[in-house]
Amino acid sequence: MIIFDADLSPLALRVFVVLSMYADNETKKCFPMLHSLCTVTGRGKARILAALKELIEKEYISITKQGRRNYYDLSPAWKSWTDEIKVNESILNDKIYNNVAD
């Protein structure tokens, strides 16, 4: 899960959070300009590009280019996040049920 990834740089996590703020709730996609990412995070273009590369390499996001725009898809990270929550919820429910049944 992205928030527990100790190898992820703080800036990459911050960029992911900013992308999440822009992302559509259903599709988990967004298309903020690079300048906007720089402005919101307070970092320069080179550092933001490095953070985006890190997120792509760790498969937390994917980017598709259409014309001059980048479309950021956060669904890979969202899927692992929701899958993890479902697993943990299932484990928790099993523990609760087993404790009540005992």
Backbone hydrogen bonds, N-H to C=O, Kabsch-Sander energy under -0.5 kcal/mol:
donor,donor_aa,acceptor,acceptor_aa,energy
4,F,1,M,-1.4
5,D,2,I,-1.3
6,A,4,F,-1.2
8,L,5,D,-1.4
13,L,9,S,-2.1
14,R,10,P,-2.4
15,V,11,L,-2.9
16,F,12,A,-2.3
17,V,13,L,-2.4
18,V,14,R,-2.4
19,L,15,V,-2.8
20,S,16,F,-2.3
21,M,17,V,-1.7
22,Y,18,V,-1.4
23,A,19,L,-1.6
24,D,29,K,-2.5
28,K,24,D,-2.1
30,C,72,Y,-2.1
37,L,33,M,-1.8
38,C,34,L,-2.4
39,T,35,H,-2.5
40,V,36,S,-2.7
41,T,37,L,-2.0
42,G,38,C,-1.7
43,R,38,C,-1.0
48,I,44,G,-2.2
49,L,45,K,-2.7
50,A,46,A,-1.9
51,A,47,R,-2.1
52,L,48,I,-2.7
53,K,49,L,-2.3
54,E,50,A,-2.1
55,L,51,A,-2.3
56,I,52,L,-2.3
57,E,53,K,-2.9
58,K,54,E,-1.9
59,E,56,I,-1.6
60,Y,55,L,-2.8
61,I,55,L,-1.1
62,S,73,D,-1.7
64,T,71,Y,-2.2
66,Q,64,T,-0.5
66,Q,69,R,-2.7
69,R,66,Q,-2.0
71,Y,64,T,-3.4
72,Y,30,C,-3.0
72,Y,70,N,-0.6
73,D,62,S,-3.1
73,D,71,Y,-0.5
74,L,28,K,-3.2
74,L,72,Y,-0.6
77,A,60,Y,-1.5
77,A,74,L,-0.5
78,W,74,L,-2.2
79,K,75,S,-3.0
80,S,76,P,-1.8
81,W,77,A,-2.4
82,T,78,W,-3.0
83,D,79,K,-2.7
84,E,80,S,-2.3
85,I,81,W,-2.2
86,K,82,T,-2.4
87,V,83,D,-2.3
88,N,84,E,-2.7
89,E,85,I,-2.7
90,S,86,K,-2.3
91,I,87,V,-2.5
92,L,88,N,-2.6
93,N,89,E,-2.7
94,D,90,S,-2.3
95,K,91,I,-2.3
96,I,92,L,-2.6
97,Y,93,N,-2.8
98,N,94,D,-2.9
99,N,95,K,-2.2
100,V,96,I,-2.2
101,A,97,Y,-2.7
102,D,98,N,-1.3
